[in-house]
Amino acid sequence: MSENSPSYKNILVSRLSNSKGLMVGMIQLNRPDVLNALNIETMGELLNALEAFDKDKEIGCMLITGNQKAFAAGADIKEMASQSAIDMYIRDQFATWDKIRKIKKPIIAAASGFVLGGGCELTLTCDIIVAAESTKFGQPEIKLGVIPGAGGTQRLTRAIGKAKAMEMILTGRMYTAKEMFDAGMVSRVVDDEVYLEEAQALAKEIASMPVLALQMAKESVLKSFDTTIEGGLEFERKCFYLLFASEDMKEGMNAFIEKRKPNWKGK
């Protein structure tokens, strides 16, 4: 990793260039002594880094990863164990997760090792999940006397369906990357040795696309979870029409007609 920000204690931040000079913003969770457990400080740093990349005109896509042993093995239980219901209500720690879901540019999760509890829920806030073959996914909160609180009961159900989500949440057991791929949650399952390279290559490919179209495509897909098919189609069409006001739309279509590669401006 390079260009690590000295202001971050729990994450490493870097920028990856693709062949066209466009950038991927990469964030590595960096609490290996606790399997990248997600405490409030770490989530705040992650949100800050994502928001900075989202505003950066050179960044087209973002990537979140951990290490081979754990993407993130859950929330920091020690931070919550002594809290009362009122304490938890006041601290409102899950508001950070809602803000991550509103990031405009695409986010890829490169997962390996344990992806449990809050770690699993973090991947669900991302747009694409690339998983190493040995990755273990799970929502084990039931074994602690609670339930998922960062979107697990909602986003997981939308990703894999009611029956599988019920089994996963009510048993608290771990599932393989292949099982999650078959269920529709994971986009790609790759060899452990190359999972990060595969995710980086995908992020670079996405970052090479026109950024306004990327953002509106992501927003349109997410809208399908929030509205009826009629409402979603109406939203999609408005985004489609709006992109005809962009310079990149004119460049893309002219490049196609002229049989050349487009030169995106992000405008």
N, C-alpha and C positions, 0 to 999 in steps of 0.2 A: 504494500500500500504506500501511496505517496500523498503529499500535500495534506497530512493530517492536521486538523485544526487544533491549536493548543487550548482552545476554549472548551473543548469537549473532554469529559472525563471517562465516559462509558462507551463511546463510539469512535470509530475511525472513519474519516471522510476522504474520498479521493475522486478524481475525475478521469474517465477513460475516453480516449479519442477513437473514432472509427476511421475508415479509409478516406472519408470525405471531410475529416476535421471536425465533425460534430461530436458532441460530448454526451457521455452517460455519467450521471451522478451516482457514485457508489457509497453505500453506508454499511459498515460492518459493526455489528453488536460486539462489544469487547469487554465482557465480564466473565472470562473463562473460569474463574475460581468458583462461580456459582451457576455454571452452565447458562450464562447469559440471561439470568432471571431479570424480568422486566420490572424495575422499581420506578417510582414516580420521576426521579431524576433522569433515568435513562430514556423514558418515554418523552420527557420534555426536550431532551437533546435530539432525539430522533425527529420529533415534529419540527424543531427549529431547522435542522439540516434539510428536511424535505421541503419546507416552505422556502428556504433560500434557493434550493435547486429549482423549485417551481417558478420562481421569479427570474432566474438566470436565463437569458436569451440564448446562451450557448448550449444549454442542456435540453435534450429532447426526450430522455427517458431516465428513470431512476431504478436502482437495484439495491435491495436490502438483503444482507446475508449475515451468517454467524460464523461458526467454525465447523470443522468436520464432526466434532463431538456433539454439538448442539447449535441449532438455529436459535432457539430459546426454549428452555425447559419449563416455562411458565412464569407467573407473576412472582414477585418476591414475597413469599409467605411470611417471613419474619417482619416485614413492614406492615402487614395487615393483622397479624394474629391477636394483638392486644387492642385493636380498635373496636369502638362501639358502633352501633347502627347510625347514631347521629354523627359520629366522627367520619364515617364513610360517606354519609350524605353530604356533609359540609365540604370534604376534600374533593368530591366529585372527580375522582381520578380518571374516569372513563370519558370525560369530555375531550381529552386528548385524542382518543381513538376516533371520535366523530370528526375531528378536524383533519386527521390523516385521510379519512375516507373522502374528504372534499378536495384533496390535492388534484389539480387539473391534469397534470402530465401522467403518463402511464408509469406504474410501479411494478417491478418484477421481484418476487421473492425467490432467492436461491437457497433452498433448504437442504440441510443434512443433519444427521444425528437425531436428537430429540426435538420434536416440534409439539410441545404440550401446553395445554391450558392457554394462557395469554399468548404464548408463542404461536399456537395454532390459530388463535383469533387474529394475531398480527398478520399472518399469511393471508387470512381471509379478507383483510382490508386492502391487500395488494390486488393487482389486476390479473396477473399470471403467476403461477407457481411452477418452478422447475425444481424437481426433487432428486437427490441422490438415491440410488436403489435401496440403500440400507436405512433410509429415513423412517422414523417412527412418529406417527401423528396420533394425538389423543386429546381428549377433554376430561381430565381426571378429577375435576372439581368435586364431583359427587363423593369422592373418597375423603374429602375434607369437610363434608357437611354443608357445602354450598353448591352453587350452580355456576356455569359460565356467566360472566358479567360484562365482558367486553365485546359482545355481539355473537357469541358462540351459538346460542339457541336460535338466533335469527339468520345470520349469514351462513352458518353451516347448513341449516335446513334448506336454504335457498340453493346452496351449492350442490348438495348430495341427496336432497329429498327427505321427507318426514321419517320414513321407516329407518333408514340408515343413520340419520342424525339422532333419532331416539335411542337406538342401540348404542351408539358411540357415547352419548352423554349420560345415559342411565347406567351403563356398565363401567364407564371410566377406563376401559381398556385401550391399549394401543393398537394402531392399524399400520400396515405397511404402506410404502409409497405406491406400490402396485395396486393395493386395495383402494387407495384414494384416487388413483388414476382411473380405475374402473368405475368408481362412483361419480367421477366428473369434477372433482375438486382440483386435482393436479393436472397441469397441462402436459408436462413431459417428465418421464422417469429416465435417468441416465446413469451411467457407471459412476461410482463414488469418486473415482480419480478425476473425472472431467465435469462434474456437475456445475462448478463455478464457471469454468470456461464456456460451457454450453449456455448458461444464463447470461454471461457477458456478451457472447456472440448474438444472442437474441435481442438483448438490450441495445446493442450497437445497430442492429438491423432496424429496429423500431425507431431509434434516434435519427436515422437517416431519412425518415419520412417528414412531410410538412407538419410543423408543430401545431398549427391551428386545426388542421384536419384530425390530427391525433387526439387533441383535447376534446373536440366535438364528437368524435367517434366514441371515446371513453364515456363521455357524459351521456350519450345516447344509449349505449349499452346499459349503463347503470340505471337510467331512467326506466328501463323495462321492469325493474324490480319494484318500482314505486307507483306504477300507474297501470291502467288497463291497456290492452293492445291498441285500442283506438287512440288513447292519449299518447302512448309511446310512438305510434306512427306519425301523429301530428308533430310531436317534438322532433323526431328524426327528420321529417321533411323541412321543418323550419331551419334546422342546422344545415341541411343540404343546401337550401336556397341561400342562407347567410354566407356560406363559403364562396359563393359566386361573387361576393364583394372583395375577396382576398386576391392579392397579387399572386400568391402561390397557386391558386386555381388556374389563373390565366397562364402562368408559367408551365404548370403541369400539362395542361391541354395542348399548349403550343409546342412543348417539347415532344409530346406524343405524335403530333401531326408532322413535326419536322424530323422525327426519328433521331432525337438526341436525348441526352440525360438532362433532367431538370436541375435548375440551380435555385434551391429554395431560399426564400428571404425571411420566412417567419412573419409575413405581413399579409 
